[in-house]
C-alpha cells in the first residue's frame, strides 16, 4: 500500500440492473475508511497500468463502507470489463483516497440533481448529503429502460422516495424528463448538477441555459467524452528545467512528454477526470476537455495534458 491508496475488501457484489454491478467496499482489518464528500470518486487499481475512476454513490455520512455502481461500457477500454469479469465478493483491492472534482455548492438554497444512466452515482451521494442537512433538493433519474436502472429499491424507499422522480425512455411519454417542466426557475440560490452520457448532459445543460440558469450554477461531471485530437503541432517548455519539447500533430502533450522521458499521472485520458491537470505560465491553451467549466477555461491558467492543445506556438508549463 502507498500513502495514496488504501486496501479494501469487496464485502458485497450485486447486479441490480442490466449491465450494472454494485460493489460495497469495506476497510481491511483494523482500519477505517476515510470520510468522503458527496460527488467524490476513487481510483480503482485494477492492474499495473489499469486505474479507473468511479463515483462514490453511498451515503457520505455512513463510513462503514464505500459503494460503487459500475456500468459495463460498450466500448470498455478494459476497466469496466475487468471489474465485471474479475471482481467478486471477498476480493481485496487497492483504491485511491476519495477526491472530489464535483462538489456541492455550500450556499445553495435549492439543489436539483439530474442523472442520466450511470450518471446517477455521484448524485445519489449528493441526495443523501442534502437530505441529512435538511436542504431543499430534488433528484431526477433518467434511464433508457426500467431494466437498465439501478438503485431502484433505494430510491423507492424513504427518505429518498419523496424527493425522487424516475424517467424511463420506454415508459409513458408523460413521465419522461421534460426540462421545461422539471427544471426549476433560475435563481441566485439554485444550483443544478448534471451527470450522464455526453449527449444527455449537453441537452440538459443547453435547456438549463435557455431557461436562464447561470453557467456557474450548472455543475456537470462527464464520465466519458470524445477527444478532438486534430490541430497543428506546437512546443511546450517545462518551467522547472527549461526543457523544450515538441508536441507534433496527432500526439497528446502527455505522449510527447512520455517520449521525452517525462511521466505525467493520467487516468481517464479523455479530459474528464482532472488527474493530468497542470498550471500554464505562458501561452494560451486550446482546451479540449469536459472537465473545466467555461469560466476556468477562460482563465487559461491550467491545462489538461492528456487532451488539450495550444493556441500559441509555445506553452510554458508549471512542470
Ligand atoms: S487523465 Fe483524466 S483529464 Fe487527463
py3Dmol code that shows the C-alpha trace and the ligand (Angstrom):
import py3Dmol

protein = """\
ATOM      1  CA  UNK A   1       0.000   0.000   0.000  1.00  0.00           C
ATOM      2  CA  UNK A   2       1.269   3.526  -0.820  1.00  0.00           C
ATOM      3  CA  UNK A   3       0.178   6.619   1.154  1.00  0.00           C
ATOM      4  CA  UNK A   4      -2.222   7.482  -1.657  1.00  0.00           C
ATOM      5  CA  UNK A   5      -4.032   4.166  -1.627  1.00  0.00           C
ATOM      6  CA  UNK A   6      -5.997   2.114   0.857  1.00  0.00           C
ATOM      7  CA  UNK A   7      -6.662  -1.592   0.950  1.00  0.00           C
ATOM      8  CA  UNK A   8     -10.296  -2.635   0.877  1.00  0.00           C
ATOM      9  CA  UNK A   9     -12.298  -5.834   0.657  1.00  0.00           C
ATOM     10  CA  UNK A  10     -15.315  -6.362  -1.573  1.00  0.00           C
ATOM     11  CA  UNK A  11     -17.994  -7.112   1.033  1.00  0.00           C
ATOM     12  CA  UNK A  12     -20.832  -7.452  -1.447  1.00  0.00           C
ATOM     13  CA  UNK A  13     -21.360  -7.585  -5.188  1.00  0.00           C
ATOM     14  CA  UNK A  14     -24.848  -7.302  -6.662  1.00  0.00           C
ATOM     15  CA  UNK A  15     -26.235  -6.796 -10.145  1.00  0.00           C
ATOM     16  CA  UNK A  16     -29.336  -4.648  -9.750  1.00  0.00           C
ATOM     17  CA  UNK A  17     -29.776  -3.855 -13.450  1.00  0.00           C
ATOM     18  CA  UNK A  18     -28.729  -4.940 -16.920  1.00  0.00           C
ATOM     19  CA  UNK A  19     -25.006  -4.217 -17.279  1.00  0.00           C
ATOM     20  CA  UNK A  20     -24.584  -2.605 -13.853  1.00  0.00           C
ATOM     21  CA  UNK A  21     -22.915  -4.099 -10.812  1.00  0.00           C
ATOM     22  CA  UNK A  22     -22.745  -2.532  -7.384  1.00  0.00           C
ATOM     23  CA  UNK A  23     -19.755  -3.141  -5.126  1.00  0.00           C
ATOM     24  CA  UNK A  24     -19.708  -2.469  -1.394  1.00  0.00           C
ATOM     25  CA  UNK A  25     -16.133  -1.991  -0.215  1.00  0.00           C
ATOM     26  CA  UNK A  26     -15.123  -2.207   3.441  1.00  0.00           C
ATOM     27  CA  UNK A  27     -11.848  -1.363   5.102  1.00  0.00           C
ATOM     28  CA  UNK A  28      -9.235  -4.025   5.646  1.00  0.00           C
ATOM     29  CA  UNK A  29      -8.918  -5.212   9.259  1.00  0.00           C
ATOM     30  CA  UNK A  30      -8.171  -2.592  11.923  1.00  0.00           C
ATOM     31  CA  UNK A  31      -8.610   0.364   9.604  1.00  0.00           C
ATOM     32  CA  UNK A  32     -11.475   2.713   8.865  1.00  0.00           C
ATOM     33  CA  UNK A  33     -12.452   4.271   5.611  1.00  0.00           C
ATOM     34  CA  UNK A  34     -11.584   7.955   5.262  1.00  0.00           C
ATOM     35  CA  UNK A  35     -14.509  10.381   5.047  1.00  0.00           C
ATOM     36  CA  UNK A  36     -15.655  11.490   1.623  1.00  0.00           C
ATOM     37  CA  UNK A  37     -17.682  14.373   0.248  1.00  0.00           C
ATOM     38  CA  UNK A  38     -20.743  13.976  -1.921  1.00  0.00           C
ATOM     39  CA  UNK A  39     -19.638  13.991  -5.576  1.00  0.00           C
ATOM     40  CA  UNK A  40     -16.270  12.371  -4.832  1.00  0.00           C
ATOM     41  CA  UNK A  41     -14.742   9.451  -6.692  1.00  0.00           C
ATOM     42  CA  UNK A  42     -11.989   6.932  -6.038  1.00  0.00           C
ATOM     43  CA  UNK A  43      -9.391   5.390  -8.302  1.00  0.00           C
ATOM     44  CA  UNK A  44      -9.834   1.638  -8.544  1.00  0.00           C
ATOM     45  CA  UNK A  45      -6.480  -0.065  -9.148  1.00  0.00           C
ATOM     46  CA  UNK A  46      -7.237  -2.994 -11.418  1.00  0.00           C
ATOM     47  CA  UNK A  47      -3.777  -3.857 -12.698  1.00  0.00           C
ATOM     48  CA  UNK A  48      -0.285  -2.434 -13.214  1.00  0.00           C
ATOM     49  CA  UNK A  49      -1.430   0.074 -15.831  1.00  0.00           C
ATOM     50  CA  UNK A  50      -5.129  -0.116 -15.279  1.00  0.00           C
ATOM     51  CA  UNK A  51      -6.618   2.521 -12.983  1.00  0.00           C
ATOM     52  CA  UNK A  52     -10.205   3.628 -13.368  1.00  0.00           C
ATOM     53  CA  UNK A  53     -12.298   6.141 -11.520  1.00  0.00           C
ATOM     54  CA  UNK A  54     -15.732   5.514 -10.101  1.00  0.00           C
ATOM     55  CA  UNK A  55     -18.005   7.800  -8.146  1.00  0.00           C
ATOM     56  CA  UNK A  56     -18.887   7.001  -4.572  1.00  0.00           C
ATOM     57  CA  UNK A  57     -22.640   6.589  -4.537  1.00  0.00           C
ATOM     58  CA  UNK A  58     -23.351   5.719  -0.915  1.00  0.00           C
ATOM     59  CA  UNK A  59     -24.328   7.930   1.973  1.00  0.00           C
ATOM     60  CA  UNK A  60     -21.337  10.182   2.835  1.00  0.00           C
ATOM     61  CA  UNK A  61     -22.402  10.043   6.484  1.00  0.00           C
ATOM     62  CA  UNK A  62     -22.052   6.241   6.550  1.00  0.00           C
ATOM     63  CA  UNK A  63     -18.353   5.369   6.972  1.00  0.00           C
ATOM     64  CA  UNK A  64     -18.968   1.607   7.242  1.00  0.00           C
ATOM     65  CA  UNK A  65     -18.471   1.068   3.505  1.00  0.00           C
ATOM     66  CA  UNK A  66     -17.922   2.735   0.136  1.00  0.00           C
ATOM     67  CA  UNK A  67     -20.422   1.901  -2.596  1.00  0.00           C
ATOM     68  CA  UNK A  68     -19.627   1.964  -6.319  1.00  0.00           C
ATOM     69  CA  UNK A  69     -22.038   1.439  -9.216  1.00  0.00           C
ATOM     70  CA  UNK A  70     -20.205   0.306 -12.363  1.00  0.00           C
ATOM     71  CA  UNK A  71     -21.692   0.088 -15.836  1.00  0.00           C
ATOM     72  CA  UNK A  72     -20.167  -2.336 -18.319  1.00  0.00           C
ATOM     73  CA  UNK A  73     -19.152   0.128 -21.017  1.00  0.00           C
ATOM     74  CA  UNK A  74     -19.967  -0.950 -24.553  1.00  0.00           C
ATOM     75  CA  UNK A  75     -16.560   0.312 -25.680  1.00  0.00           C
ATOM     76  CA  UNK A  76     -14.735  -0.658 -22.498  1.00  0.00           C
ATOM     77  CA  UNK A  77     -11.016   0.153 -22.632  1.00  0.00           C
ATOM     78  CA  UNK A  78     -10.501  -2.590 -20.059  1.00  0.00           C
ATOM     79  CA  UNK A  79     -11.708  -1.020 -16.826  1.00  0.00           C
ATOM     80  CA  UNK A  80     -15.397  -1.864 -16.519  1.00  0.00           C
ATOM     81  CA  UNK A  81     -14.927  -5.166 -18.368  1.00  0.00           C
ATOM     82  CA  UNK A  82     -12.287  -6.204 -15.827  1.00  0.00           C
ATOM     83  CA  UNK A  83     -14.491  -5.202 -12.904  1.00  0.00           C
ATOM     84  CA  UNK A  84     -17.497  -7.093 -14.265  1.00  0.00           C
ATOM     85  CA  UNK A  85     -15.493 -10.177 -15.171  1.00  0.00           C
ATOM     86  CA  UNK A  86     -12.977 -10.497 -12.393  1.00  0.00           C
ATOM     87  CA  UNK A  87     -14.055  -8.759  -9.196  1.00  0.00           C
ATOM     88  CA  UNK A  88     -16.171 -10.687  -6.719  1.00  0.00           C
ATOM     89  CA  UNK A  89     -17.177 -10.638  -3.088  1.00  0.00           C
ATOM     90  CA  UNK A  90     -14.202 -11.381  -0.843  1.00  0.00           C
ATOM     91  CA  UNK A  91     -11.610  -9.931  -3.231  1.00  0.00           C
ATOM     92  CA  UNK A  92      -9.034  -7.491  -1.938  1.00  0.00           C
ATOM     93  CA  UNK A  93      -8.483  -4.277  -3.861  1.00  0.00           C
ATOM     94  CA  UNK A  94      -6.480  -1.104  -3.706  1.00  0.00           C
ATOM     95  CA  UNK A  95      -8.271   2.174  -4.154  1.00  0.00           C
ATOM     96  CA  UNK A  96      -7.138   5.779  -4.115  1.00  0.00           C
ATOM     97  CA  UNK A  97      -8.228   8.199  -1.442  1.00  0.00           C
ATOM     98  CA  UNK A  98     -11.532   9.923  -2.272  1.00  0.00           C
ATOM     99  CA  UNK A  99     -11.134  13.030  -4.399  1.00  0.00           C
ATOM    100  CA  UNK A 100     -13.850  15.471  -5.274  1.00  0.00           C
ATOM    101  CA  UNK A 101     -13.957  17.368  -8.567  1.00  0.00           C
ATOM    102  CA  UNK A 102     -17.752  17.658  -8.453  1.00  0.00           C
ATOM    103  CA  UNK A 103     -18.518  19.308  -5.117  1.00  0.00           C
ATOM    104  CA  UNK A 104     -21.852  20.672  -3.963  1.00  0.00           C
ATOM    105  CA  UNK A 105     -22.112  24.457  -3.616  1.00  0.00           C
ATOM    106  CA  UNK A 106     -22.282  25.253   0.051  1.00  0.00           C
ATOM    107  CA  UNK A 107     -24.510  28.314  -0.383  1.00  0.00           C
ATOM    108  CA  UNK A 108     -27.330  26.639  -2.378  1.00  0.00           C
ATOM    109  CA  UNK A 109     -30.857  27.059  -1.089  1.00  0.00           C
ATOM    110  CA  UNK A 110     -32.232  24.702  -3.729  1.00  0.00           C
ATOM    111  CA  UNK A 111     -30.397  21.805  -5.370  1.00  0.00           C
ATOM    112  CA  UNK A 112     -31.637  19.882  -8.388  1.00  0.00           C
ATOM    113  CA  UNK A 113     -29.800  16.675  -9.315  1.00  0.00           C
ATOM    114  CA  UNK A 114     -30.284  15.278 -12.825  1.00  0.00           C
ATOM    115  CA  UNK A 115     -28.695  11.922 -13.615  1.00  0.00           C
ATOM    116  CA  UNK A 116     -28.738  10.035 -16.907  1.00  0.00           C
ATOM    117  CA  UNK A 117     -27.971   6.303 -16.745  1.00  0.00           C
ATOM    118  CA  UNK A 118     -24.950   5.501 -14.605  1.00  0.00           C
ATOM    119  CA  UNK A 119     -24.572   9.254 -14.050  1.00  0.00           C
ATOM    120  CA  UNK A 120     -26.915   8.756 -11.114  1.00  0.00           C
ATOM    121  CA  UNK A 121     -23.991   7.559  -8.968  1.00  0.00           C
ATOM    122  CA  UNK A 122     -22.441  10.822  -7.686  1.00  0.00           C
ATOM    123  CA  UNK A 123     -25.911  12.353  -7.476  1.00  0.00           C
ATOM    124  CA  UNK A 124     -27.065   9.650  -5.074  1.00  0.00           C
ATOM    125  CA  UNK A 125     -24.356  10.656  -2.614  1.00  0.00           C
ATOM    126  CA  UNK A 126     -25.393  14.288  -3.115  1.00  0.00           C
ATOM    127  CA  UNK A 127     -29.023  13.386  -2.410  1.00  0.00           C
ATOM    128  CA  UNK A 128     -28.016  11.783   0.889  1.00  0.00           C
ATOM    129  CA  UNK A 129     -25.918  14.803   1.766  1.00  0.00           C
ATOM    130  CA  UNK A 130     -28.780  17.226   1.078  1.00  0.00           C
ATOM    131  CA  UNK A 131     -31.242  15.052   2.933  1.00  0.00           C
ATOM    132  CA  UNK A 132     -29.036  14.823   6.011  1.00  0.00           C
ATOM    133  CA  UNK A 133     -28.539  18.577   6.021  1.00  0.00           C
ATOM    134  CA  UNK A 134     -32.254  19.290   5.683  1.00  0.00           C
ATOM    135  CA  UNK A 135     -31.680  21.037   2.332  1.00  0.00           C
ATOM    136  CA  UNK A 136     -34.299  21.586  -0.323  1.00  0.00           C
ATOM    137  CA  UNK A 137     -33.485  19.253  -3.207  1.00  0.00           C
ATOM    138  CA  UNK A 138     -34.922  17.087  -5.980  1.00  0.00           C
ATOM    139  CA  UNK A 139     -33.399  14.099  -7.744  1.00  0.00           C
ATOM    140  CA  UNK A 140     -34.272  13.178 -11.334  1.00  0.00           C
ATOM    141  CA  UNK A 141     -33.070   9.801 -12.592  1.00  0.00           C
ATOM    142  CA  UNK A 142     -33.373   9.251 -16.342  1.00  0.00           C
ATOM    143  CA  UNK A 143     -32.769   5.779 -17.793  1.00  0.00           C
ATOM    144  CA  UNK A 144     -33.357   4.165 -21.154  1.00  0.00           C
ATOM    145  CA  UNK A 145     -35.480   1.424 -19.603  1.00  0.00           C
ATOM    146  CA  UNK A 146     -36.631   0.176 -16.240  1.00  0.00           C
ATOM    147  CA  UNK A 147     -34.412  -2.897 -16.624  1.00  0.00           C
ATOM    148  CA  UNK A 148     -31.351  -0.673 -17.070  1.00  0.00           C
ATOM    149  CA  UNK A 149     -31.955   1.391 -13.948  1.00  0.00           C
ATOM    150  CA  UNK A 150     -30.053   0.563 -10.750  1.00  0.00           C
ATOM    151  CA  UNK A 151     -30.723   1.633  -7.167  1.00  0.00           C
ATOM    152  CA  UNK A 152     -34.499   1.477  -7.683  1.00  0.00           C
ATOM    153  CA  UNK A 153     -35.174  -0.167  -4.306  1.00  0.00           C
ATOM    154  CA  UNK A 154     -33.170   2.503  -2.553  1.00  0.00           C
ATOM    155  CA  UNK A 155     -34.911   5.281  -4.445  1.00  0.00           C
ATOM    156  CA  UNK A 156     -38.352   3.770  -3.840  1.00  0.00           C
ATOM    157  CA  UNK A 157     -37.835   3.782  -0.071  1.00  0.00           C
ATOM    158  CA  UNK A 158     -37.934   6.761   2.232  1.00  0.00           C
ATOM    159  CA  UNK A 159     -36.154   9.059   2.788  1.00  0.00           C
ATOM    160  CA  UNK A 160     -35.278   9.412  -0.925  1.00  0.00           C
ATOM    161  CA  UNK A 161     -38.617   8.388  -2.374  1.00  0.00           C
ATOM    162  CA  UNK A 162     -40.428  11.676  -1.821  1.00  0.00           C
ATOM    163  CA  UNK A 163     -37.538  13.616  -3.414  1.00  0.00           C
ATOM    164  CA  UNK A 164     -37.023  11.376  -6.455  1.00  0.00           C
ATOM    165  CA  UNK A 165     -38.608  11.326  -9.878  1.00  0.00           C
ATOM    166  CA  UNK A 166     -37.876   8.468 -12.258  1.00  0.00           C
ATOM    167  CA  UNK A 167     -37.954   8.966 -16.025  1.00  0.00           C
ATOM    168  CA  UNK A 168     -37.785   5.990 -18.385  1.00  0.00           C
ATOM    169  CA  UNK A 169     -37.424   6.335 -22.152  1.00  0.00           C
ATOM    170  CA  UNK A 170     -39.533   3.197 -22.615  1.00  0.00           C
ATOM    171  CA  UNK A 171     -42.325   4.416 -20.329  1.00  0.00           C
ATOM    172  CA  UNK A 172     -45.340   6.656 -20.703  1.00  0.00           C
ATOM    173  CA  UNK A 173     -44.190   9.808 -22.552  1.00  0.00           C
ATOM    174  CA  UNK A 174     -45.724  11.958 -19.810  1.00  0.00           C
ATOM    175  CA  UNK A 175     -43.159  10.738 -17.248  1.00  0.00           C
ATOM    176  CA  UNK A 176     -40.083  11.433 -19.389  1.00  0.00           C
ATOM    177  CA  UNK A 177     -37.768  14.187 -18.252  1.00  0.00           C
ATOM    178  CA  UNK A 178     -39.017  17.496 -19.602  1.00  0.00           C
ATOM    179  CA  UNK A 179     -36.653  20.383 -18.862  1.00  0.00           C
ATOM    180  CA  UNK A 180     -39.426  22.944 -19.316  1.00  0.00           C
ATOM    181  CA  UNK A 181     -41.474  21.209 -16.642  1.00  0.00           C
ATOM    182  CA  UNK A 182     -38.811  19.642 -14.420  1.00  0.00           C
ATOM    183  CA  UNK A 183     -36.130  22.320 -14.181  1.00  0.00           C
ATOM    184  CA  UNK A 184     -36.769  24.980 -11.547  1.00  0.00           C
ATOM    185  CA  UNK A 185     -36.926  28.688 -12.238  1.00  0.00           C
ATOM    186  CA  UNK A 186     -33.414  30.162 -12.177  1.00  0.00           C
ATOM    187  CA  UNK A 187     -32.417  32.000  -9.038  1.00  0.00           C
ATOM    188  CA  UNK A 188     -29.113  33.042  -7.421  1.00  0.00           C
ATOM    189  CA  UNK A 189     -29.626  30.321  -4.794  1.00  0.00           C
ATOM    190  CA  UNK A 190     -30.450  27.437  -7.141  1.00  0.00           C
ATOM    191  CA  UNK A 191     -27.799  25.019  -8.332  1.00  0.00           C
ATOM    192  CA  UNK A 192     -28.171  22.229 -10.902  1.00  0.00           C
ATOM    193  CA  UNK A 193     -25.970  19.126 -11.056  1.00  0.00           C
ATOM    194  CA  UNK A 194     -25.924  17.033 -14.215  1.00  0.00           C
ATOM    195  CA  UNK A 195     -24.130  13.756 -14.812  1.00  0.00           C
ATOM    196  CA  UNK A 196     -24.530  11.105 -17.502  1.00  0.00           C
ATOM    197  CA  UNK A 197     -23.740  10.415 -21.152  1.00  0.00           C
ATOM    198  CA  UNK A 198     -22.323  13.419 -23.003  1.00  0.00           C
ATOM    199  CA  UNK A 199     -25.307  13.860 -25.331  1.00  0.00           C
ATOM    200  CA  UNK A 200     -27.747  13.754 -22.416  1.00  0.00           C
ATOM    201  CA  UNK A 201     -25.680  16.259 -20.471  1.00  0.00           C
ATOM    202  CA  UNK A 202     -25.298  18.599 -23.431  1.00  0.00           C
ATOM    203  CA  UNK A 203     -29.076  18.563 -23.881  1.00  0.00           C
ATOM    204  CA  UNK A 204     -29.826  19.271 -20.213  1.00  0.00           C
ATOM    205  CA  UNK A 205     -27.165  21.991 -19.997  1.00  0.00           C
ATOM    206  CA  UNK A 206     -28.471  23.669 -23.159  1.00  0.00           C
ATOM    207  CA  UNK A 207     -32.039  23.622 -21.860  1.00  0.00           C
ATOM    208  CA  UNK A 208     -30.924  24.960 -18.482  1.00  0.00           C
ATOM    209  CA  UNK A 209     -29.054  27.814 -20.147  1.00  0.00           C
ATOM    210  CA  UNK A 210     -32.066  28.554 -22.334  1.00  0.00           C
ATOM    211  CA  UNK A 211     -34.169  28.826 -19.204  1.00  0.00           C
ATOM    212  CA  UNK A 212     -31.746  31.374 -17.841  1.00  0.00           C
ATOM    213  CA  UNK A 213     -29.671  29.335 -15.394  1.00  0.00           C
ATOM    214  CA  UNK A 214     -26.223  30.847 -14.960  1.00  0.00           C
ATOM    215  CA  UNK A 215     -23.380  28.706 -16.265  1.00  0.00           C
ATOM    216  CA  UNK A 216     -21.669  28.830 -12.875  1.00  0.00           C
ATOM    217  CA  UNK A 217     -24.765  27.245 -11.349  1.00  0.00           C
ATOM    218  CA  UNK A 218     -24.896  24.346 -13.818  1.00  0.00           C
ATOM    219  CA  UNK A 219     -22.430  21.825 -12.428  1.00  0.00           C
ATOM    220  CA  UNK A 220     -21.542  18.820 -14.534  1.00  0.00           C
ATOM    221  CA  UNK A 221     -19.433  15.717 -14.477  1.00  0.00           C
ATOM    222  CA  UNK A 222     -18.691  13.788 -17.639  1.00  0.00           C
ATOM    223  CA  UNK A 223     -17.822  10.102 -17.399  1.00  0.00           C
ATOM    224  CA  UNK A 224     -16.534   9.786 -20.896  1.00  0.00           C
ATOM    225  CA  UNK A 225     -16.000  12.095 -23.802  1.00  0.00           C
ATOM    226  CA  UNK A 226     -14.814  12.098 -27.347  1.00  0.00           C
ATOM    227  CA  UNK A 227     -11.495  13.889 -27.560  1.00  0.00           C
ATOM    228  CA  UNK A 228     -10.751  16.003 -30.619  1.00  0.00           C
ATOM    229  CA  UNK A 229      -7.058  15.466 -31.331  1.00  0.00           C
ATOM    230  CA  UNK A 230      -6.884  17.493 -34.526  1.00  0.00           C
ATOM    231  CA  UNK A 231      -4.661  20.532 -34.964  1.00  0.00           C
ATOM    232  CA  UNK A 232      -1.102  21.590 -35.656  1.00  0.00           C
ATOM    233  CA  UNK A 233       1.961  20.787 -33.624  1.00  0.00           C
ATOM    234  CA  UNK A 234       3.391  23.199 -31.042  1.00  0.00           C
ATOM    235  CA  UNK A 235       6.033  23.234 -28.306  1.00  0.00           C
ATOM    236  CA  UNK A 236       5.948  23.150 -24.543  1.00  0.00           C
ATOM    237  CA  UNK A 237       8.648  24.468 -22.249  1.00  0.00           C
ATOM    238  CA  UNK A 238       8.957  22.999 -18.764  1.00  0.00           C
ATOM    239  CA  UNK A 239       9.384  25.882 -16.328  1.00  0.00           C
ATOM    240  CA  UNK A 240      11.488  23.947 -13.813  1.00  0.00           C
ATOM    241  CA  UNK A 241      14.110  22.592 -16.189  1.00  0.00           C
ATOM    242  CA  UNK A 242      13.755  24.899 -19.170  1.00  0.00           C
ATOM    243  CA  UNK A 243      13.480  21.885 -21.486  1.00  0.00           C
ATOM    244  CA  UNK A 244      11.561  22.457 -24.684  1.00  0.00           C
ATOM    245  CA  UNK A 245       9.602  19.554 -26.096  1.00  0.00           C
ATOM    246  CA  UNK A 246       7.838  19.406 -29.442  1.00  0.00           C
ATOM    247  CA  UNK A 247       4.253  18.169 -29.486  1.00  0.00           C
ATOM    248  CA  UNK A 248       3.576  17.016 -33.067  1.00  0.00           C
ATOM    249  CA  UNK A 249       0.127  16.975 -34.672  1.00  0.00           C
ATOM    250  CA  UNK A 250      -1.931  13.986 -33.545  1.00  0.00           C
ATOM    251  CA  UNK A 251       0.174  13.395 -30.405  1.00  0.00           C
ATOM    252  CA  UNK A 252      -1.003  14.462 -26.958  1.00  0.00           C
ATOM    253  CA  UNK A 253       1.176  16.515 -24.631  1.00  0.00           C
ATOM    254  CA  UNK A 254       1.217  13.543 -22.252  1.00  0.00           C
ATOM    255  CA  UNK A 255       2.502  11.295 -25.024  1.00  0.00           C
ATOM    256  CA  UNK A 256       5.117  13.823 -26.186  1.00  0.00           C
ATOM    257  CA  UNK A 257       6.351  14.216 -22.605  1.00  0.00           C
ATOM    258  CA  UNK A 258       6.458  10.453 -22.164  1.00  0.00           C
ATOM    259  CA  UNK A 259       8.534  10.067 -25.329  1.00  0.00           C
ATOM    260  CA  UNK A 260      10.931  12.602 -23.812  1.00  0.00           C
ATOM    261  CA  UNK A 261      11.176  10.524 -20.629  1.00  0.00           C
ATOM    262  CA  UNK A 262       8.797  12.621 -18.514  1.00  0.00           C
ATOM    263  CA  UNK A 263       5.891  10.783 -16.960  1.00  0.00           C
ATOM    264  CA  UNK A 264       2.658  12.538 -16.037  1.00  0.00           C
ATOM    265  CA  UNK A 265      -0.049  10.870 -13.940  1.00  0.00           C
ATOM    266  CA  UNK A 266      -3.093  10.069 -16.061  1.00  0.00           C
ATOM    267  CA  UNK A 267      -6.262   8.118 -15.578  1.00  0.00           C
ATOM    268  CA  UNK A 268      -9.155   8.687 -17.988  1.00  0.00           C
ATOM    269  CA  UNK A 269      -7.050  10.144 -20.840  1.00  0.00           C
ATOM    270  CA  UNK A 270     -10.266  11.701 -22.136  1.00  0.00           C
ATOM    271  CA  UNK A 271     -10.224  15.096 -20.457  1.00  0.00           C
ATOM    272  CA  UNK A 272     -12.798  14.027 -17.921  1.00  0.00           C
ATOM    273  CA  UNK A 273     -11.120  13.341 -14.590  1.00  0.00           C
ATOM    274  CA  UNK A 274      -8.603  16.148 -13.967  1.00  0.00           C
ATOM    275  CA  UNK A 275      -5.715  13.844 -12.984  1.00  0.00           C
ATOM    276  CA  UNK A 276      -3.312  15.330 -15.550  1.00  0.00           C
ATOM    277  CA  UNK A 277      -4.013  18.965 -14.667  1.00  0.00           C
ATOM    278  CA  UNK A 278      -1.041  21.317 -14.920  1.00  0.00           C
ATOM    279  CA  UNK A 279      -0.533  25.051 -14.458  1.00  0.00           C
ATOM    280  CA  UNK A 280       0.103  27.244 -17.510  1.00  0.00           C
ATOM    281  CA  UNK A 281       2.610  30.044 -17.020  1.00  0.00           C
ATOM    282  CA  UNK A 282       2.723  31.440 -20.567  1.00  0.00           C
ATOM    283  CA  UNK A 283       0.803  30.811 -23.755  1.00  0.00           C
ATOM    284  CA  UNK A 284      -2.862  30.097 -24.428  1.00  0.00           C
ATOM    285  CA  UNK A 285      -4.203  26.550 -24.147  1.00  0.00           C
ATOM    286  CA  UNK A 286      -6.672  25.155 -26.640  1.00  0.00           C
ATOM    287  CA  UNK A 287      -8.949  23.408 -24.144  1.00  0.00           C
ATOM    288  CA  UNK A 288     -10.391  20.144 -25.444  1.00  0.00           C
ATOM    289  CA  UNK A 289     -11.634  18.722 -22.135  1.00  0.00           C
ATOM    290  CA  UNK A 290     -15.012  18.267 -20.492  1.00  0.00           C
ATOM    291  CA  UNK A 291     -13.609  18.857 -17.034  1.00  0.00           C
ATOM    292  CA  UNK A 292     -13.085  22.593 -16.621  1.00  0.00           C
ATOM    293  CA  UNK A 293     -16.019  24.990 -16.507  1.00  0.00           C
ATOM    294  CA  UNK A 294     -16.220  27.686 -19.184  1.00  0.00           C
ATOM    295  CA  UNK A 295     -15.072  30.130 -16.521  1.00  0.00           C
ATOM    296  CA  UNK A 296     -11.994  28.035 -15.694  1.00  0.00           C
ATOM    297  CA  UNK A 297     -11.199  27.580 -19.371  1.00  0.00           C
ATOM    298  CA  UNK A 298     -11.370  31.335 -19.947  1.00  0.00           C
ATOM    299  CA  UNK A 299      -8.772  31.887 -17.198  1.00  0.00           C
ATOM    300  CA  UNK A 300      -6.264  29.914 -19.316  1.00  0.00           C
ATOM    301  CA  UNK A 301      -4.030  29.259 -16.316  1.00  0.00           C
ATOM    302  CA  UNK A 302      -4.455  25.475 -16.246  1.00  0.00           C
ATOM    303  CA  UNK A 303      -4.494  22.736 -18.853  1.00  0.00           C
ATOM    304  CA  UNK A 304      -5.306  19.042 -19.011  1.00  0.00           C
ATOM    305  CA  UNK A 305      -2.297  17.494 -20.664  1.00  0.00           C
ATOM    306  CA  UNK A 306      -3.974  14.314 -21.904  1.00  0.00           C
ATOM    307  CA  UNK A 307      -6.239  16.027 -24.414  1.00  0.00           C
ATOM    308  CA  UNK A 308      -5.785  19.786 -24.736  1.00  0.00           C
ATOM    309  CA  UNK A 309      -3.514  21.553 -27.164  1.00  0.00           C
ATOM    310  CA  UNK A 310      -2.175  25.070 -27.692  1.00  0.00           C
ATOM    311  CA  UNK A 311      -3.398  28.161 -29.498  1.00  0.00           C
ATOM    312  CA  UNK A 312       0.102  29.621 -29.312  1.00  0.00           C
ATOM    313  CA  UNK A 313       3.319  28.203 -30.756  1.00  0.00           C
ATOM    314  CA  UNK A 314       4.705  27.733 -27.239  1.00  0.00           C
ATOM    315  CA  UNK A 315       3.130  26.854 -23.902  1.00  0.00           C
ATOM    316  CA  UNK A 316       5.151  27.228 -20.728  1.00  0.00           C
ATOM    317  CA  UNK A 317       4.011  24.614 -18.250  1.00  0.00           C
ATOM    318  CA  UNK A 318       4.406  24.622 -14.490  1.00  0.00           C
ATOM    319  CA  UNK A 319       6.341  21.369 -14.611  1.00  0.00           C
TER     320      UNK A 319
END
"""
ligand_1 = """\
4
LIG
S -6.116 11.912 -17.466
Fe -8.172 12.414 -16.964
S -8.288 14.505 -17.619
Fe -6.347 13.878 -18.281
"""
view = py3Dmol.view(width=600, height=400)
view.addModel(protein, "pdb")
view.setStyle({"model": 0}, {"cartoon": {"style": "trace"}})
view.addModel(ligand_1, "xyz")
view.setStyle({"model": 1}, {"stick": {}})
view.zoomTo()
view.show()
